[in-house]
Amino acid sequence: MIMEPWESSSRLGASGRTLPGRAGGKMPSGITGFPRPARPGWVPAPSGHVMRRTLPRLVTLSALLKWGVERLGGMKRLEVEVLLSECLGCNRSLLALELEKEVTADHLEQFVGWIDRRAQGEPMAYIRGKKEFWSLDFYVDRRVLIPRPETELLVEQALSSMIKSEAVNVADIGTGSGVLGIALAKERKGWNFVAVDSSKEALEVAAQNAQSHGVADRIEFREGDLCAPLQNRRGNFDLVVANLPYIPRSDLEGLSVDVKNYEPLQALDGGADGLELIFRLVQEARSCLQSRGWLLLEIGLGQVSVVIGRMKQLGFREVHSREDLQGIPRIVWGQIV
Ligand SMILES: C[S@@+](CC[C@H](N)C(=O)[O-])C[C@H]1O[C@@H](n2cnc3c(N)ncnc32)[C@H](O)[C@@H]1O
């Protein structure tokens, strides 16, 4: 049984979880009922009201760390430290110096809620509300896919010498949290962007990120299916970049809990063979791109030869691929002539 951080003796609540008491194991007085909705850190009272878990006024950081590690497992110590330091608004390296410092009831309640969420499998990025990409912090929540490090390869490739001109029009298709367009906009002040997503909710997150990174004036957000929202800009783009869903539908069930239970299905499901959207985009991008414009795509495991084949078949030249750090061909690009 995992003891709550403020406990020295065990007591089981109705749910089988140990309920918190004051340090020293003495049951605190003053449990009060509140007619409030349930949320982490609150337990239902028999009356149907929600009864606040009585939190001790003072608990030390070392007790909280120990409890968190026991709750999540020893392999997750780093995550526990990250969540605790984030909760306290301090640098993780400072935790070790302040182990006997006491935290307030508010911090305690927030930390316990976060650890509960993590214990259920929620990804760290959603709990923290942020994910680093291209050395920039992006706001993320369950409306968007959590950006993956391998997607940075698309940014690297787009910034390579393949695009010569200074003033460049870019379409970011399936923008999600906006990472691709925003990272490129930060790097190239003369580039302008249209970012498309079929999810209105994802576009809200992307727009928020563009605002916080100071590039909102150069990124226009449009809702819709692939290149359909770009009808009035046909033949206008120098680069179409996309990280579309590419997981075969039959593989979705086998994904890890943190992905399949939390990340949006719309950001994962690539159709029957995983290639439905990518193949459609290869077809549609031709009319968006100007002559000698580039299409740059992220792809999934085992998809490289068919995607290259389709691009060549549909008129792309200079078609190449590049592997990620695991040796998996992860991006493909080609030029329309
Ligand atoms: C794999 S996520 C990538 C998000 C972001 N570009 C990244 O790299 O982190 C794919 C995104 O494509 C969007 N999407 C799925 N189907 C789409 C479609 N038919 N047209 C436009 N966007 C689509 C999803 O909503 C999701 O935001």
Ligand as a Chemical Component Dictionary entry (heavy atoms), coordinates in Angstrom:
data_LIG
# 
_chem_comp.id                   LIG 
_chem_comp.type                 NON-POLYMER 
_chem_comp.pdbx_formal_charge   0 
_chem_comp.three_letter_code    LIG 
# 
loop_
_chem_comp_atom.comp_id 
_chem_comp_atom.atom_id 
_chem_comp_atom.alt_atom_id 
_chem_comp_atom.type_symbol 
_chem_comp_atom.charge 
_chem_comp_atom.model_Cartn_x 
_chem_comp_atom.model_Cartn_y 
_chem_comp_atom.model_Cartn_z 
_chem_comp_atom.pdbx_ordinal 
LIG C1  C1  C 0  -0.065 13.890 -36.574 1  
LIG S1  S1  S 1  -0.910 15.400 -36.167 2  
LIG C2  C2  C 0  0.405  16.533 -36.446 3  
LIG C3  C3  C 0  0.275  17.830 -35.743 4  
LIG C4  C4  C 0  1.499  18.754 -35.907 5  
LIG N1  N1  N 0  1.715  19.125 -37.278 6  
LIG C5  C5  C 0  2.740  18.074 -35.366 7  
LIG O1  O1  O 0  3.618  17.733 -36.171 8  
LIG O2  O2  O -1 2.855  17.894 -34.143 9  
LIG C6  C6  C 0  -1.944 15.521 -37.581 10 
LIG C7  C7  C 0  -2.888 16.721 -37.626 11 
LIG O3  O3  O 0  -3.602 16.628 -38.870 12 
LIG C8  C8  C 0  -4.952 16.979 -38.674 13 
LIG N2  N2  N 0  -5.756 16.348 -39.712 14 
LIG C9  C9  C 0  -6.236 15.086 -39.766 15 
LIG N3  N3  N 0  -6.919 14.881 -40.899 16 
LIG C10 C10 C 0  -6.862 16.053 -41.595 17 
LIG C11 C11 C 0  -7.380 16.471 -42.859 18 
LIG N4  N4  N 0  -8.098 15.651 -43.627 19 
LIG N5  N5  N 0  -7.144 17.739 -43.258 20 
LIG C12 C12 C 0  -6.432 18.594 -42.480 21 
LIG N6  N6  N 0  -5.911 18.253 -41.281 22 
LIG C13 C13 C 0  -6.121 16.996 -40.858 23 
LIG C14 C14 C 0  -5.257 16.491 -37.268 24 
LIG O4  O4  O 0  -6.367 17.179 -36.719 25 
LIG C15 C15 C 0  -3.946 16.760 -36.549 26 
LIG O5  O5  O 0  -3.955 18.032 -35.933 27 
# 
loop_
_chem_comp_bond.comp_id 
_chem_comp_bond.atom_id_1 
_chem_comp_bond.atom_id_2 
_chem_comp_bond.value_order 
_chem_comp_bond.pdbx_ordinal 
LIG C1  S1  SING 1  
LIG S1  C2  SING 2  
LIG S1  C6  SING 3  
LIG C2  C3  SING 4  
LIG C3  C4  SING 5  
LIG C4  N1  SING 6  
LIG C4  C5  SING 7  
LIG C5  O1  DOUB 8  
LIG C5  O2  SING 9  
LIG C6  C7  SING 10 
LIG C7  O3  SING 11 
LIG C7  C15 SING 12 
LIG O3  C8  SING 13 
LIG C8  N2  SING 14 
LIG C8  C14 SING 15 
LIG N2  C9  SING 16 
LIG N2  C13 SING 17 
LIG C9  N3  DOUB 18 
LIG N3  C10 SING 19 
LIG C10 C11 SING 20 
LIG C10 C13 DOUB 21 
LIG C11 N4  SING 22 
LIG C11 N5  DOUB 23 
LIG N5  C12 SING 24 
LIG C12 N6  DOUB 25 
LIG N6  C13 SING 26 
LIG C14 O4  SING 27 
LIG C14 C15 SING 28 
LIG C15 O5  SING 29 
# 
